[in-house]
Amino acid sequence: TIPRQEVGLDTLTDREFEIFQLIGEGHGTHEIAEALRISPKTVDVHRMNMRHKLKLEDGSAVMRFAIRWVESRRLAPE
């Protein structure tokens, strides 16, 4: 398991981290917006903030990183 602080995820707000996890679980912008009762534009703003905080090149990199992180959590022994 990759600890949250080792990869800079501790710099994310609770809401950004929540969205990061949902992205990693394969949810799209509109699905996340609906689930959290926020606008898709707000999800995009959070995604952009994550990209800057995590020093990733683009939105696709955020998605790839989130998926890898979620998968690492699933594979970790309890």
mmCIF file of the N, C-alpha and C atoms, coordinates in Angstrom:
data_MODEL
# 
_entry.id   MODEL 
# 
loop_
_atom_site.group_PDB 
_atom_site.id 
_atom_site.type_symbol 
_atom_site.label_atom_id 
_atom_site.label_alt_id 
_atom_site.label_comp_id 
_atom_site.label_asym_id 
_atom_site.label_entity_id 
_atom_site.label_seq_id 
_atom_site.pdbx_PDB_ins_code 
_atom_site.Cartn_x 
_atom_site.Cartn_y 
_atom_site.Cartn_z 
_atom_site.occupancy 
_atom_site.B_iso_or_equiv 
_atom_site.pdbx_formal_charge 
_atom_site.auth_seq_id 
_atom_site.auth_comp_id 
_atom_site.auth_asym_id 
_atom_site.auth_atom_id 
_atom_site.pdbx_PDB_model_num 
ATOM 1   N N  . THR A 1 1  ? 0.842   -1.196 0.000   1.00 0.00 ? 1  THR A N  1 
ATOM 2   C CA . THR A 1 1  ? 0.000   0.000  0.000   1.00 0.00 ? 1  THR A CA 1 
ATOM 3   C C  . THR A 1 1  ? 0.876   1.245  0.000   1.00 0.00 ? 1  THR A C  1 
ATOM 4   N N  . ILE A 1 2  ? 0.484   2.200  -0.797  1.00 0.00 ? 2  ILE A N  1 
ATOM 5   C CA . ILE A 1 2  ? 1.205   3.469  -0.832  1.00 0.00 ? 2  ILE A CA 1 
ATOM 6   C C  . ILE A 1 2  ? 0.555   4.396  0.186   1.00 0.00 ? 2  ILE A C  1 
ATOM 7   N N  . PRO A 1 3  ? 1.276   4.757  1.247   1.00 0.00 ? 3  PRO A N  1 
ATOM 8   C CA . PRO A 1 3  ? 0.678   5.660  2.237   1.00 0.00 ? 3  PRO A CA 1 
ATOM 9   C C  . PRO A 1 3  ? 0.324   7.007  1.611   1.00 0.00 ? 3  PRO A C  1 
ATOM 10  N N  . ARG A 1 4  ? -0.747  7.589  2.085   1.00 0.00 ? 4  ARG A N  1 
ATOM 11  C CA . ARG A 1 4  ? -1.262  8.841  1.539   1.00 0.00 ? 4  ARG A CA 1 
ATOM 12  C C  . ARG A 1 4  ? -0.205  9.941  1.543   1.00 0.00 ? 4  ARG A C  1 
ATOM 13  N N  . GLN A 1 5  ? 0.557   10.085 2.626   1.00 0.00 ? 5  GLN A N  1 
ATOM 14  C CA . GLN A 1 5  ? 1.532   11.177 2.714   1.00 0.00 ? 5  GLN A CA 1 
ATOM 15  C C  . GLN A 1 5  ? 2.747   10.970 1.816   1.00 0.00 ? 5  GLN A C  1 
ATOM 16  N N  . GLU A 1 6  ? 3.060   9.726  1.461   1.00 0.00 ? 6  GLU A N  1 
ATOM 17  C CA . GLU A 1 6  ? 4.233   9.465  0.622   1.00 0.00 ? 6  GLU A CA 1 
ATOM 18  C C  . GLU A 1 6  ? 4.101   9.994  -0.791  1.00 0.00 ? 6  GLU A C  1 
ATOM 19  N N  . VAL A 1 7  ? 2.898   10.107 -1.274  1.00 0.00 ? 7  VAL A N  1 
ATOM 20  C CA . VAL A 1 7  ? 2.687   10.523 -2.660  1.00 0.00 ? 7  VAL A CA 1 
ATOM 21  C C  . VAL A 1 7  ? 2.071   11.911 -2.760  1.00 0.00 ? 7  VAL A C  1 
ATOM 22  N N  . GLY A 1 8  ? 2.079   12.658 -1.660  1.00 0.00 ? 8  GLY A N  1 
ATOM 23  C CA . GLY A 1 8  ? 1.580   14.027 -1.692  1.00 0.00 ? 8  GLY A CA 1 
ATOM 24  C C  . GLY A 1 8  ? 0.085   14.158 -1.517  1.00 0.00 ? 8  GLY A C  1 
ATOM 25  N N  . LEU A 1 9  ? -0.593  13.056 -1.304  1.00 0.00 ? 9  LEU A N  1 
ATOM 26  C CA . LEU A 1 9  ? -2.049  13.136 -1.156  1.00 0.00 ? 9  LEU A CA 1 
ATOM 27  C C  . LEU A 1 9  ? -2.457  13.862 0.121   1.00 0.00 ? 9  LEU A C  1 
ATOM 28  N N  . ASP A 1 10 ? -1.541  13.970 1.063   1.00 0.00 ? 10 ASP A N  1 
ATOM 29  C CA . ASP A 1 10 ? -1.858  14.695 2.299   1.00 0.00 ? 10 ASP A CA 1 
ATOM 30  C C  . ASP A 1 10 ? -1.976  16.200 2.063   1.00 0.00 ? 10 ASP A C  1 
ATOM 31  N N  . THR A 1 11 ? -1.599  16.665 0.863   1.00 0.00 ? 11 THR A N  1 
ATOM 32  C CA . THR A 1 11 ? -1.750  18.086 0.542   1.00 0.00 ? 11 THR A CA 1 
ATOM 33  C C  . THR A 1 11 ? -3.164  18.394 0.040   1.00 0.00 ? 11 THR A C  1 
ATOM 34  N N  . LEU A 1 12 ? -3.923  17.353 -0.266  1.00 0.00 ? 12 LEU A N  1 
ATOM 35  C CA . LEU A 1 12 ? -5.276  17.550 -0.774  1.00 0.00 ? 12 LEU A CA 1 
ATOM 36  C C  . LEU A 1 12 ? -6.244  17.841 0.370   1.00 0.00 ? 12 LEU A C  1 
ATOM 37  N N  . THR A 1 13 ? -7.261  18.648 0.076   1.00 0.00 ? 13 THR A N  1 
ATOM 38  C CA . THR A 1 13 ? -8.318  18.862 1.064   1.00 0.00 ? 13 THR A CA 1 
ATOM 39  C C  . THR A 1 13 ? -9.127  17.574 1.175   1.00 0.00 ? 13 THR A C  1 
ATOM 40  N N  . ASP A 1 14 ? -9.962  17.473 2.193   1.00 0.00 ? 14 ASP A N  1 
ATOM 41  C CA . ASP A 1 14 ? -10.804 16.284 2.344   1.00 0.00 ? 14 ASP A CA 1 
ATOM 42  C C  . ASP A 1 14 ? -11.689 16.081 1.112   1.00 0.00 ? 14 ASP A C  1 
ATOM 43  N N  . ARG A 1 15 ? -12.251 17.160 0.589   1.00 0.00 ? 15 ARG A N  1 
ATOM 44  C CA . ARG A 1 15 ? -13.129 17.069 -0.587  1.00 0.00 ? 15 ARG A CA 1 
ATOM 45  C C  . ARG A 1 15 ? -12.333 16.640 -1.813  1.00 0.00 ? 15 ARG A C  1 
ATOM 46  N N  . GLU A 1 16 ? -11.138 17.207 -1.998  1.00 0.00 ? 16 GLU A N  1 
ATOM 47  C CA . GLU A 1 16 ? -10.299 16.803 -3.129  1.00 0.00 ? 16 GLU A CA 1 
ATOM 48  C C  . GLU A 1 16 ? -9.947  15.327 -3.028  1.00 0.00 ? 16 GLU A C  1 
ATOM 49  N N  . PHE A 1 17 ? -9.628  14.874 -1.831  1.00 0.00 ? 17 PHE A N  1 
ATOM 50  C CA . PHE A 1 17 ? -9.266  13.469 -1.643  1.00 0.00 ? 17 PHE A CA 1 
ATOM 51  C C  . PHE A 1 17 ? -10.459 12.563 -1.920  1.00 0.00 ? 17 PHE A C  1 
ATOM 52  N N  . GLU A 1 18 ? -11.639 13.001 -1.491  1.00 0.00 ? 18 GLU A N  1 
ATOM 53  C CA . GLU A 1 18 ? -12.861 12.246 -1.756  1.00 0.00 ? 18 GLU A CA 1 
ATOM 54  C C  . GLU A 1 18 ? -13.076 12.096 -3.268  1.00 0.00 ? 18 GLU A C  1 
ATOM 55  N N  . ILE A 1 19 ? -12.897 13.184 -3.999  1.00 0.00 ? 19 ILE A N  1 
ATOM 56  C CA . ILE A 1 19 ? -13.052 13.160 -5.456  1.00 0.00 ? 19 ILE A CA 1 
ATOM 57  C C  . ILE A 1 19 ? -11.948 12.317 -6.093  1.00 0.00 ? 19 ILE A C  1 
ATOM 58  N N  . PHE A 1 20 ? -10.729 12.435 -5.578  1.00 0.00 ? 20 PHE A N  1 
ATOM 59  C CA . PHE A 1 20 ? -9.596  11.629 -6.054  1.00 0.00 ? 20 PHE A CA 1 
ATOM 60  C C  . PHE A 1 20 ? -9.935  10.136 -5.962  1.00 0.00 ? 20 PHE A C  1 
ATOM 61  N N  . GLN A 1 21 ? -10.487 9.721  -4.823  1.00 0.00 ? 21 GLN A N  1 
ATOM 62  C CA . GLN A 1 21 ? -10.847 8.317  -4.641  1.00 0.00 ? 21 GLN A CA 1 
ATOM 63  C C  . GLN A 1 21 ? -11.945 7.898  -5.620  1.00 0.00 ? 21 GLN A C  1 
ATOM 64  N N  . LEU A 1 22 ? -12.934 8.758  -5.822  1.00 0.00 ? 22 LEU A N  1 
ATOM 65  C CA . LEU A 1 22 ? -14.017 8.436  -6.753  1.00 0.00 ? 22 LEU A CA 1 
ATOM 66  C C  . LEU A 1 22 ? -13.494 8.333  -8.183  1.00 0.00 ? 22 LEU A C  1 
ATOM 67  N N  . ILE A 1 23 ? -12.569 9.215  -8.548  1.00 0.00 ? 23 ILE A N  1 
ATOM 68  C CA . ILE A 1 23 ? -11.933 9.125  -9.869  1.00 0.00 ? 23 ILE A CA 1 
ATOM 69  C C  . ILE A 1 23 ? -11.218 7.780  -9.991  1.00 0.00 ? 23 ILE A C  1 
ATOM 70  N N  . GLY A 1 24 ? -10.497 7.413  -8.955  1.00 0.00 ? 24 GLY A N  1 
ATOM 71  C CA . GLY A 1 24 ? -9.756  6.153  -8.949  1.00 0.00 ? 24 GLY A CA 1 
ATOM 72  C C  . GLY A 1 24 ? -10.637 4.923  -9.027  1.00 0.00 ? 24 GLY A C  1 
ATOM 73  N N  . GLU A 1 25 ? -11.881 5.077  -8.586  1.00 0.00 ? 25 GLU A N  1 
ATOM 74  C CA . GLU A 1 25 ? -12.836 3.969  -8.664  1.00 0.00 ? 25 GLU A CA 1 
ATOM 75  C C  . GLU A 1 25 ? -13.537 3.934  -10.019 1.00 0.00 ? 25 GLU A C  1 
ATOM 76  N N  . GLY A 1 26 ? -13.160 4.873  -10.905 1.00 0.00 ? 26 GLY A N  1 
ATOM 77  C CA . GLY A 1 26 ? -13.686 4.855  -12.261 1.00 0.00 ? 26 GLY A CA 1 
ATOM 78  C C  . GLY A 1 26 ? -14.902 5.721  -12.507 1.00 0.00 ? 26 GLY A C  1 
ATOM 79  N N  . HIS A 1 27 ? -15.260 6.566  -11.558 1.00 0.00 ? 27 HIS A N  1 
ATOM 80  C CA . HIS A 1 27 ? -16.420 7.436  -11.729 1.00 0.00 ? 27 HIS A CA 1 
ATOM 81  C C  . HIS A 1 27 ? -16.059 8.659  -12.564 1.00 0.00 ? 27 HIS A C  1 
ATOM 82  N N  . GLY A 1 28 ? -16.974 9.079  -13.415 1.00 0.00 ? 28 GLY A N  1 
ATOM 83  C CA . GLY A 1 28 ? -16.773 10.245 -14.260 1.00 0.00 ? 28 GLY A CA 1 
ATOM 84  C C  . GLY A 1 28 ? -17.196 11.522 -13.557 1.00 0.00 ? 28 GLY A C  1 
ATOM 85  N N  . THR A 1 29 ? -16.895 12.640 -14.179 1.00 0.00 ? 29 THR A N  1 
ATOM 86  C CA . THR A 1 29 ? -17.184 13.956 -13.612 1.00 0.00 ? 29 THR A CA 1 
ATOM 87  C C  . THR A 1 29 ? -18.652 14.123 -13.250 1.00 0.00 ? 29 THR A C  1 
ATOM 88  N N  . HIS A 1 30 ? -19.546 13.803 -14.167 1.00 0.00 ? 30 HIS A N  1 
ATOM 89  C CA . HIS A 1 30 ? -20.981 14.009 -13.913 1.00 0.00 ? 30 HIS A CA 1 
ATOM 90  C C  . HIS A 1 30 ? -21.490 13.082 -12.815 1.00 0.00 ? 30 HIS A C  1 
ATOM 91  N N  . GLU A 1 31 ? -20.983 11.867 -12.796 1.00 0.00 ? 31 GLU A N  1 
ATOM 92  C CA . GLU A 1 31 ? -21.362 10.898 -11.770 1.00 0.00 ? 31 GLU A CA 1 
ATOM 93  C C  . GLU A 1 31 ? -20.905 11.376 -10.384 1.00 0.00 ? 31 GLU A C  1 
ATOM 94  N N  . ILE A 1 32 ? -19.675 11.881 -10.321 1.00 0.00 ? 32 ILE A N  1 
ATOM 95  C CA . ILE A 1 32 ? -19.141 12.399 -9.056  1.00 0.00 ? 32 ILE A CA 1 
ATOM 96  C C  . ILE A 1 32 ? -19.949 13.606 -8.606  1.00 0.00 ? 32 ILE A C  1 
ATOM 97  N N  . ALA A 1 33 ? -20.230 14.503 -9.545  1.00 0.00 ? 33 ALA A N  1 
ATOM 98  C CA . ALA A 1 33 ? -21.000 15.711 -9.222  1.00 0.00 ? 33 ALA A CA 1 
ATOM 99  C C  . ALA A 1 33 ? -22.362 15.349 -8.644  1.00 0.00 ? 33 ALA A C  1 
ATOM 100 N N  . GLU A 1 34 ? -23.021 14.403 -9.270  1.00 0.00 ? 34 GLU A N  1 
ATOM 101 C CA . GLU A 1 34 ? -24.342 13.983 -8.803  1.00 0.00 ? 34 GLU A CA 1 
ATOM 102 C C  . GLU A 1 34 ? -24.258 13.348 -7.411  1.00 0.00 ? 34 GLU A C  1 
ATOM 103 N N  . ALA A 1 35 ? -23.283 12.466 -7.226  1.00 0.00 ? 35 ALA A N  1 
ATOM 104 C CA . ALA A 1 35 ? -23.137 11.771 -5.943  1.00 0.00 ? 35 ALA A CA 1 
ATOM 105 C C  . ALA A 1 35 ? -22.843 12.738 -4.791  1.00 0.00 ? 35 ALA A C  1 
ATOM 106 N N  . LEU A 1 36 ? -22.048 13.774 -5.075  1.00 0.00 ? 36 LEU A N  1 
ATOM 107 C CA . LEU A 1 36 ? -21.652 14.715 -4.021  1.00 0.00 ? 36 LEU A CA 1 
ATOM 108 C C  . LEU A 1 36 ? -22.541 15.963 -3.981  1.00 0.00 ? 36 LEU A C  1 
ATOM 109 N N  . ARG A 1 37 ? -23.509 16.009 -4.892  1.00 0.00 ? 37 ARG A N  1 
ATOM 110 C CA . ARG A 1 37 ? -24.430 17.151 -4.975  1.00 0.00 ? 37 ARG A CA 1 
ATOM 111 C C  . ARG A 1 37 ? -23.690 18.476 -5.186  1.00 0.00 ? 37 ARG A C  1 
ATOM 112 N N  . ILE A 1 38 ? -22.752 18.424 -6.142  1.00 0.00 ? 38 ILE A N  1 
ATOM 113 C CA . ILE A 1 38 ? -22.016 19.630 -6.546  1.00 0.00 ? 38 ILE A CA 1 
ATOM 114 C C  . ILE A 1 38 ? -22.075 19.700 -8.069  1.00 0.00 ? 38 ILE A C  1 
ATOM 115 N N  . SER A 1 39 ? -21.682 20.818 -8.635  1.00 0.00 ? 39 SER A N  1 
ATOM 116 C CA . SER A 1 39 ? -21.737 20.943 -10.094 1.00 0.00 ? 39 SER A CA 1 
ATOM 117 C C  . SER A 1 39 ? -20.534 20.254 -10.743 1.00 0.00 ? 39 SER A C  1 
ATOM 118 N N  . PRO A 1 40 ? -20.700 19.814 -11.987 1.00 0.00 ? 40 PRO A N  1 
ATOM 119 C CA . PRO A 1 40 ? -19.567 19.226 -12.714 1.00 0.00 ? 40 PRO A CA 1 
ATOM 120 C C  . PRO A 1 40 ? -18.397 20.208 -12.801 1.00 0.00 ? 40 PRO A C  1 
ATOM 121 N N  . LYS A 1 41 ? -18.699 21.496 -12.911 1.00 0.00 ? 41 LYS A N  1 
ATOM 122 C CA . LYS A 1 41 ? -17.652 22.522 -12.964 1.00 0.00 ? 41 LYS A CA 1 
ATOM 123 C C  . LYS A 1 41 ? -16.828 22.505 -11.666 1.00 0.00 ? 41 LYS A C  1 
ATOM 124 N N  . THR A 1 42 ? -17.496 22.321 -10.531 1.00 0.00 ? 42 THR A N  1 
ATOM 125 C CA . THR A 1 42 ? -16.795 22.252 -9.241  1.00 0.00 ? 42 THR A CA 1 
ATOM 126 C C  . THR A 1 42 ? -15.884 21.024 -9.194  1.00 0.00 ? 42 THR A C  1 
ATOM 127 N N  . VAL A 1 43 ? -16.355 19.910 -9.730  1.00 0.00 ? 43 VAL A N  1 
ATOM 128 C CA . VAL A 1 43 ? -15.519 18.702 -9.795  1.00 0.00 ? 43 VAL A CA 1 
ATOM 129 C C  . VAL A 1 43 ? -14.277 19.008 -10.630 1.00 0.00 ? 43 VAL A C  1 
ATOM 130 N N  . ASP A 1 44 ? -14.468 19.681 -11.761 1.00 0.00 ? 44 ASP A N  1 
ATOM 131 C CA . ASP A 1 44 ? -13.331 20.027 -12.625 1.00 0.00 ? 44 ASP A CA 1 
ATOM 132 C C  . ASP A 1 44 ? -12.333 20.943 -11.923 1.00 0.00 ? 44 ASP A C  1 
ATOM 133 N N  . VAL A 1 45 ? -12.833 21.883 -11.137 1.00 0.00 ? 45 VAL A N  1 
ATOM 134 C CA . VAL A 1 45 ? -11.944 22.789 -10.385 1.00 0.00 ? 45 VAL A CA 1 
ATOM 135 C C  . VAL A 1 45 ? -11.129 21.984 -9.372  1.00 0.00 ? 45 VAL A C  1 
ATOM 136 N N  . HIS A 1 46 ? -11.788 21.065 -8.672  1.00 0.00 ? 46 HIS A N  1 
ATOM 137 C CA . HIS A 1 46 ? -11.066 20.224 -7.708  1.00 0.00 ? 46 HIS A CA 1 
ATOM 138 C C  . HIS A 1 46 ? -10.011 19.375 -8.425  1.00 0.00 ? 46 HIS A C  1 
ATOM 139 N N  . ARG A 1 47 ? -10.371 18.842 -9.590  1.00 0.00 ? 47 ARG A N  1 
ATOM 140 C CA . ARG A 1 47 ? -9.438  18.015 -10.371 1.00 0.00 ? 47 ARG A CA 1 
ATOM 141 C C  . ARG A 1 47 ? -8.214  18.851 -10.785 1.00 0.00 ? 47 ARG A C  1 
ATOM 142 N N  . MET A 1 48 ? -8.451  20.097 -11.198 1.00 0.00 ? 48 MET A N  1 
ATOM 143 C CA . MET A 1 48 ? -7.352  20.983 -11.580 1.00 0.00 ? 48 MET A CA 1 
ATOM 144 C C  . MET A 1 48 ? -6.457  21.288 -10.368 1.00 0.00 ? 48 MET A C  1 
ATOM 145 N N  . ASN A 1 49 ? -7.074  21.536 -9.217  1.00 0.00 ? 49 ASN A N  1 
ATOM 146 C CA . ASN A 1 49 ? -6.297  21.790 -8.004  1.00 0.00 ? 49 ASN A CA 1 
ATOM 147 C C  . ASN A 1 49 ? -5.450  20.572 -7.633  1.00 0.00 ? 49 ASN A C  1 
ATOM 148 N N  . MET A 1 50 ? -6.027  19.383 -7.760  1.00 0.00 ? 50 MET A N  1 
ATOM 149 C CA . MET A 1 50 ? -5.277  18.150 -7.486  1.00 0.00 ? 50 MET A CA 1 
ATOM 150 C C  . MET A 1 50 ? -4.082  18.031 -8.414  1.00 0.00 ? 50 MET A C  1 
ATOM 151 N N  . ARG A 1 51 ? -4.313  18.332 -9.685  1.00 0.00 ? 51 ARG A N  1 
ATOM 152 C CA . ARG A 1 51 ? -3.251  18.241 -10.684 1.00 0.00 ? 51 ARG A CA 1 
ATOM 153 C C  . ARG A 1 51 ? -2.069  19.122 -10.290 1.00 0.00 ? 51 ARG A C  1 
ATOM 154 N N  . HIS A 1 52 ? -2.362  20.340 -9.871  1.00 0.00 ? 52 HIS A N  1 
ATOM 155 C CA . HIS A 1 52 ? -1.290  21.261 -9.462  1.00 0.00 ? 52 HIS A CA 1 
ATOM 156 C C  . HIS A 1 52 ? -0.599  20.788 -8.186  1.00 0.00 ? 52 HIS A C  1 
ATOM 157 N N  . LYS A 1 53 ? -1.381  20.404 -7.187  1.00 0.00 ? 53 LYS A N  1 
ATOM 158 C CA . LYS A 1 53 ? -0.801  19.969 -5.910  1.00 0.00 ? 53 LYS A CA 1 
ATOM 159 C C  . LYS A 1 53 ? 0.057   18.716 -6.063  1.00 0.00 ? 53 LYS A C  1 
ATOM 160 N N  . LEU A 1 54 ? -0.377  17.812 -6.934  1.00 0.00 ? 54 LEU A N  1 
ATOM 161 C CA . LEU A 1 54 ? 0.348   16.549 -7.121  1.00 0.00 ? 54 LEU A CA 1 
ATOM 162 C C  . LEU A 1 54 ? 1.399   16.637 -8.232  1.00 0.00 ? 54 LEU A C  1 
ATOM 163 N N  . LYS A 1 55 ? 1.492   17.836 -8.836  1.00 0.00 ? 55 LYS A N  1 
ATOM 164 C CA . LYS A 1 55 ? 2.478   18.089 -9.890  1.00 0.00 ? 55 LYS A CA 1 
ATOM 165 C C  . LYS A 1 55 ? 2.347   17.104 -11.048 1.00 0.00 ? 55 LYS A C  1 
ATOM 166 N N  . LEU A 1 56 ? 1.124   16.934 -11.513 1.00 0.00 ? 56 LEU A N  1 
ATOM 167 C CA . LEU A 1 56 ? 0.838   16.043 -12.637 1.00 0.00 ? 56 LEU A CA 1 
ATOM 168 C C  . LEU A 1 56 ? 0.606   16.871 -13.891 1.00 0.00 ? 56 LEU A C  1 
ATOM 169 N N  . GLU A 1 57 ? 0.919   16.293 -15.048 1.00 0.00 ? 57 GLU A N  1 
ATOM 170 C CA . GLU A 1 57 ? 0.910   17.071 -16.287 1.00 0.00 ? 57 GLU A CA 1 
ATOM 171 C C  . GLU A 1 57 ? -0.477  17.413 -16.822 1.00 0.00 ? 57 GLU A C  1 
ATOM 172 N N  . ASP A 1 58 ? -1.465  16.549 -16.584 1.00 0.00 ? 58 ASP A N  1 
ATOM 173 C CA . ASP A 1 58 ? -2.803  16.841 -17.106 1.00 0.00 ? 58 ASP A CA 1 
ATOM 174 C C  . ASP A 1 58 ? -3.855  16.020 -16.372 1.00 0.00 ? 58 ASP A C  1 
ATOM 175 N N  . GLY A 1 59 ? -5.103  16.210 -16.773 1.00 0.00 ? 59 GLY A N  1 
ATOM 176 C CA . GLY A 1 59 ? -6.210  15.510 -16.130 1.00 0.00 ? 59 GLY A CA 1 
ATOM 177 C C  . GLY A 1 59 ? -6.134  14.003 -16.272 1.00 0.00 ? 59 GLY A C  1 
ATOM 178 N N  . SER A 1 60 ? -5.618  13.546 -17.405 1.00 0.00 ? 60 SER A N  1 
ATOM 179 C CA . SER A 1 60 ? -5.465  12.100 -17.608 1.00 0.00 ? 60 SER A CA 1 
ATOM 180 C C  . SER A 1 60 ? -4.466  11.515 -16.616 1.00 0.00 ? 60 SER A C  1 
ATOM 181 N N  . ALA A 1 61 ? -3.431  12.279 -16.308 1.00 0.00 ? 61 ALA A N  1 
ATOM 182 C CA . ALA A 1 61 ? -2.433  11.820 -15.337 1.00 0.00 ? 61 ALA A CA 1 
ATOM 183 C C  . ALA A 1 61 ? -3.059  11.699 -13.952 1.00 0.00 ? 61 ALA A C  1 
ATOM 184 N N  . VAL A 1 62 ? -3.960  12.629 -13.620 1.00 0.00 ? 62 VAL A N  1 
ATOM 185 C CA . VAL A 1 62 ? -4.673  12.549 -12.337 1.00 0.00 ? 62 VAL A CA 1 
ATOM 186 C C  . VAL A 1 62 ? -5.473  11.244 -12.300 1.00 0.00 ? 62 VAL A C  1 
ATOM 187 N N  . MET A 1 63 ? -6.183  10.955 -13.387 1.00 0.00 ? 63 MET A N  1 
ATOM 188 C CA . MET A 1 63 ? -6.995  9.741  -13.444 1.00 0.00 ? 63 MET A CA 1 
ATOM 189 C C  . MET A 1 63 ? -6.129  8.484  -13.321 1.00 0.00 ? 63 MET A C  1 
ATOM 190 N N  . ARG A 1 64 ? -5.034  8.437  -14.060 1.00 0.00 ? 64 ARG A N  1 
ATOM 191 C CA . ARG A 1 64 ? -4.145  7.259  -13.988 1.00 0.00 ? 64 ARG A CA 1 
ATOM 192 C C  . ARG A 1 64 ? -3.585  7.079  -12.581 1.00 0.00 ? 64 ARG A C  1 
ATOM 193 N N  . PHE A 1 65 ? -3.147  8.176  -11.981 1.00 0.00 ? 65 PHE A N  1 
ATOM 194 C CA . PHE A 1 65 ? -2.584  8.118  -10.637 1.00 0.00 ? 65 PHE A CA 1 
ATOM 195 C C  . PHE A 1 65 ? -3.641  7.670  -9.632  1.00 0.00 ? 65 PHE A C  1 
ATOM 196 N N  . ALA A 1 66 ? -4.853  8.216  -9.749  1.00 0.00 ? 66 ALA A N  1 
ATOM 197 C CA . ALA A 1 66 ? -5.935  7.853  -8.828  1.00 0.00 ? 66 ALA A CA 1 
ATOM 198 C C  . ALA A 1 66 ? -6.274  6.370  -8.948  1.00 0.00 ? 66 ALA A C  1 
ATOM 199 N N  . ILE A 1 67 ? -6.340  5.875  -10.181 1.00 0.00 ? 67 ILE A N  1 
ATOM 200 C CA . ILE A 1 67 ? -6.654  4.454  -10.393 1.00 0.00 ? 67 ILE A CA 1 
ATOM 201 C C  . ILE A 1 67 ? -5.565  3.576  -9.779  1.00 0.00 ? 67 ILE A C  1 
ATOM 202 N N  . ARG A 1 68 ? -4.300  3.926  -10.023 1.00 0.00 ? 68 ARG A N  1 
ATOM 203 C CA . ARG A 1 68 ? -3.189  3.147  -9.440  1.00 0.00 ? 68 ARG A CA 1 
ATOM 204 C C  . ARG A 1 68 ? -3.256  3.161  -7.917  1.00 0.00 ? 68 ARG A C  1 
ATOM 205 N N  . TRP A 1 69 ? -3.561  4.314  -7.344  1.00 0.00 ? 69 TRP A N  1 
ATOM 206 C CA . TRP A 1 69 ? -3.610  4.432  -5.885  1.00 0.00 ? 69 TRP A CA 1 
ATOM 207 C C  . TRP A 1 69 ? -4.742  3.576  -5.315  1.00 0.00 ? 69 TRP A C  1 
ATOM 208 N N  . VAL A 1 70 ? -5.929  3.664  -5.925  1.00 0.00 ? 70 VAL A N  1 
ATOM 209 C CA . VAL A 1 70 ? -7.070  2.873  -5.454  1.00 0.00 ? 70 VAL A CA 1 
ATOM 210 C C  . VAL A 1 70 ? -6.754  1.385  -5.579  1.00 0.00 ? 70 VAL A C  1 
ATOM 211 N N  . GLU A 1 71 ? -6.164  0.986  -6.699  1.00 0.00 ? 71 GLU A N  1 
ATOM 212 C CA . GLU A 1 71 ? -5.815  -0.425 -6.885  1.00 0.00 ? 71 GLU A CA 1 
ATOM 213 C C  . GLU A 1 71 ? -4.791  -0.884 -5.847  1.00 0.00 ? 71 GLU A C  1 
ATOM 214 N N  . SER A 1 72 ? -3.826  -0.046 -5.512  1.00 0.00 ? 72 SER A N  1 
ATOM 215 C CA . SER A 1 72 ? -2.820  -0.413 -4.510  1.00 0.00 ? 72 SER A CA 1 
ATOM 216 C C  . SER A 1 72 ? -3.478  -0.630 -3.148  1.00 0.00 ? 72 SER A C  1 
ATOM 217 N N  . ARG A 1 73 ? -4.533  0.127  -2.871  1.00 0.00 ? 73 ARG A N  1 
ATOM 218 C CA . ARG A 1 73 ? -5.264  -0.025 -1.606  1.00 0.00 ? 73 ARG A CA 1 
ATOM 219 C C  . ARG A 1 73 ? -6.014  -1.349 -1.592  1.00 0.00 ? 73 ARG A C  1 
ATOM 220 N N  . ARG A 1 74 ? -6.570  -1.724 -2.734  1.00 0.00 ? 74 ARG A N  1 
ATOM 221 C CA . ARG A 1 74 ? -7.340  -2.972 -2.817  1.00 0.00 ? 74 ARG A CA 1 
ATOM 222 C C  . ARG A 1 74 ? -6.437  -4.204 -2.679  1.00 0.00 ? 74 ARG A C  1 
ATOM 223 N N  . LEU A 1 75 ? -5.217  -4.081 -3.186  1.00 0.00 ? 75 LEU A N  1 
ATOM 224 C CA . LEU A 1 75 ? -4.295  -5.211 -3.174  1.00 0.00 ? 75 LEU A CA 1 
ATOM 225 C C  . LEU A 1 75 ? -3.560  -5.365 -1.849  1.00 0.00 ? 75 LEU A C  1 
ATOM 226 N N  . ALA A 1 76 ? -3.638  -4.356 -1.016  1.00 0.00 ? 76 ALA A N  1 
ATOM 227 C CA . ALA A 1 76 ? -2.910  -4.383 0.257   1.00 0.00 ? 76 ALA A CA 1 
ATOM 228 C C  . ALA A 1 76 ? -3.542  -5.373 1.224   1.00 0.00 ? 76 ALA A C  1 
ATOM 229 N N  . PRO A 1 77 ? -2.690  -6.071 1.961   1.00 0.00 ? 77 PRO A N  1 
ATOM 230 C CA . PRO A 1 77 ? -3.237  -6.987 2.984   1.00 0.00 ? 77 PRO A CA 1 
ATOM 231 C C  . PRO A 1 77 ? -3.896  -6.172 4.096   1.00 0.00 ? 77 PRO A C  1 
ATOM 232 N N  . GLU A 1 78 ? -4.930  -6.737 4.654   1.00 0.00 ? 78 GLU A N  1 
ATOM 233 C CA . GLU A 1 78 ? -5.677  -6.049 5.738   1.00 0.00 ? 78 GLU A CA 1 
ATOM 234 C C  . GLU A 1 78 ? -4.840  -5.955 6.988   1.00 0.00 ? 78 GLU A C  1 
# 
